[in-house]
Structures are given as C-alpha cells and as structure tokens.
Amino acid sequence: MVGCSRGGGLPAWMSAAAAARVDLSGGGAGVMPGTGASSQPGSSGSQQAAADQELGMAERALSAAGAAFVSAIIVNPLDVAKTRLQAQAAGVPYYQPSQMASLGPDAILSDFRCSPSCTRGVILGSEPVCPPDCFQYKGTLDVFLKVVRQEGFGRLWRGTNAGLALAVPTVGIYLPCYDLFRNWIEDFTQSNAPGLTPYAPLVAGSVARSLACIVCSPIELARTRMQAYKEFRPGVKPPGIWKTMLGVLSPLASSSQNAQNYRVLWTGVGAQLARDVPFSAICWSTLEPIRRKLLGIVGEEGDAASVLGANFAAGFVAGSLAAGATCPLDVAKTRRQIEKDTQKAMRMTTRQTLADIWSSGGLKGLFTGVGPRVARAGPSVGIVISFYEVVKYTLHQRHIS
C-alpha cells in the first residue's frame, strides 16, 4: 500500500521509506542515507527522498482515499456475500414464513420468487414461488444468484455508500499513519537496534490500523447491518447509514444515560480490532518482503507497469493470506454487530462469541464466508496498494515541479 521498506537496489519511487527509487522520467536511482550505500548530496536518490519527505499528510491521505474509493466499489458484491453467509449462520432469516399464510399471491411474489437454479418451485399466481428453504444461501455464487433474482442486481452493492464513507476516512487515516509510523520506527531502530528494523512494518501496521478502526467503528457497524438484513416490505427502500445508526440507538432512547448509550455504536469494536490488527500485522510483514523481491527482479530499469504489477501481486498474496488467517475473528465481529438485542450486544465479548460459534458450528462455523472474504481481500489490497502509489507518485511529481 505504501512504499517498501528500506533496502538497496529497489526501483521504488514508492515512499520516503524506500531505499532506492525508480525515476519514471528516466533518471537513475540512489540510496537513502542509512542503507550503507551512496547518499552524496545532489544524487538522484537523495533529491527524490527529500522531495518525497515533503509530501504532506493531506497528499498521502488523498492518495489513500482515492485507492479506497476504487477498491470499495469493485469488491463490494463479495463483501455482501460474505456478510450474508455469516449472518445466516448466526440465525438471520432471509424469508418471512408468516407471509406465506397471511398474504395473498400478489403480495408474496416479490419475496418468494424462484432462484434460476431452483427445481422445487410451485406456480402461485403467474410466477413460480420457492419453498422457504430455497432462501438459504449455499455459497458465494448462490448468494449472487439469489440476491439478483429476489432483490435485484443493485442489491449486490448494498452498503457501498457506507463502504465508501468507511473506506475513505479509514484508509485516509490508516495508510498515511502507516507510512509515517514505519518511517519513524525504521529510522529509530536503524540507529539504536538494527535487529528490530524488520519488525517495523508489523508494528506500524498494527498501530495505524487500531487508530483507524476505533475512529470509524460506527460506520462499520452500519455497513454490516445494511448488508446483513433484507428488506421484506415491498416497495420500501432499505435504511441508509444514518437511519441504520439511529435504529441502533433507538432502543436506548428512553434511557437517562444518553452519553453512555452512544457506546452501542462501537459494538464489536473489540472483535474488529482483534481481526484487523492481526490482519495488518500479517499483511504488512508478508507484503513488504514479497514486494522487495519482486521490485528487485524488476530492477532499476523497470517501468511504471512492472512496478505496479509487483505491487499488485504482493498485495494480492499478502491480503489473501491475512484474510484467511483472520476469518474466525471476522465471523465474531459480524455476529456481534448484527445482534439486535442492544443489552445483549453490549454484554457480548469476542472470546464468548468465538466459543459460541465453535460449540454450534465447529471449525466450519469459524470459517463461514472464508471464500468471499479471501476473494475480496486479495484484489482489494492489490488495488489499493497499486492505486495509492500511482496517485502518490503523481502528487509527488506535481509537488517537485
């Protein structure tokens, strides 16, 4: 996502932390001070390093926010599939049995239309209608088919507005803070404890992600609920971000402790931190070595396309591994955030939730939705890392010109 760690011989115009840089306008690469290689005044590497150091927090945040915007739109259907599978395992129904008996044929067709793959439909009115168990999701592709058939193609992008509202500030905080924290930690450890320098990405990623998670947790709560719950009333638009958050607060409206009631908007933040901090630690500690090797293969003559390819490949592998490893914590986060009993939700703990999932579903329950989660995270990290570096490089070039 951000520049690679310091190391000689890399074609990395990637960030102030890069050891050497590719000059995409055709210049050479130099090595920053502290790497044991050339750092004479006026060298190309020193000039680029100094200029990139001048790239401020606003420019870094803009680069990150643009990357998050693109990624959120592309991978949102996979996020919907993952959340639906996890919510279904937690007991969220995607049909209303009472409607079968209480409503007439015209009222139920929109909620009980057959999936194209269903062979058990009966003709009711003018369309085939499914029995309730046909509304159970059996996998990622099944979610896609049934959501499109029953709710419309646009529902695959349910929660995209919340995803964008979440991604822009989250990544706008996360990536620039990671950039800065990693640079500071590497500078400090190279001078005082060289043996700890390889751990800089792990520590910086964990701290930066923690800050972003805590700040943006209420929007994450709204997005999870928007994606998990289906609107059954015909013609009624599902609630948006603000209505969803107000719905979380409404059961506590009569309470006298109004200030403390807002804590419910941070429901599941512990599980989110338990998921995202290890995710960042695994992702960055995997991504940086892979990217360093790939950029070393590209060499100093690598062009923009090869550098972007190296970043995307490293991000894809690192994101996929981190997503798979942290899936049980993602399941716990979803289960805590979709709990509609406010008092119960505030009493739940991540450890208790994981124990309940294990007792009811075993290992399969802990890895519910792992397919779409991994399929989403790999491309997402690859897109973000590539786009972030391109925008940052463009702003860097404009800044020095």
Disulfide bonds with the S-S distance in Angstrom:
none
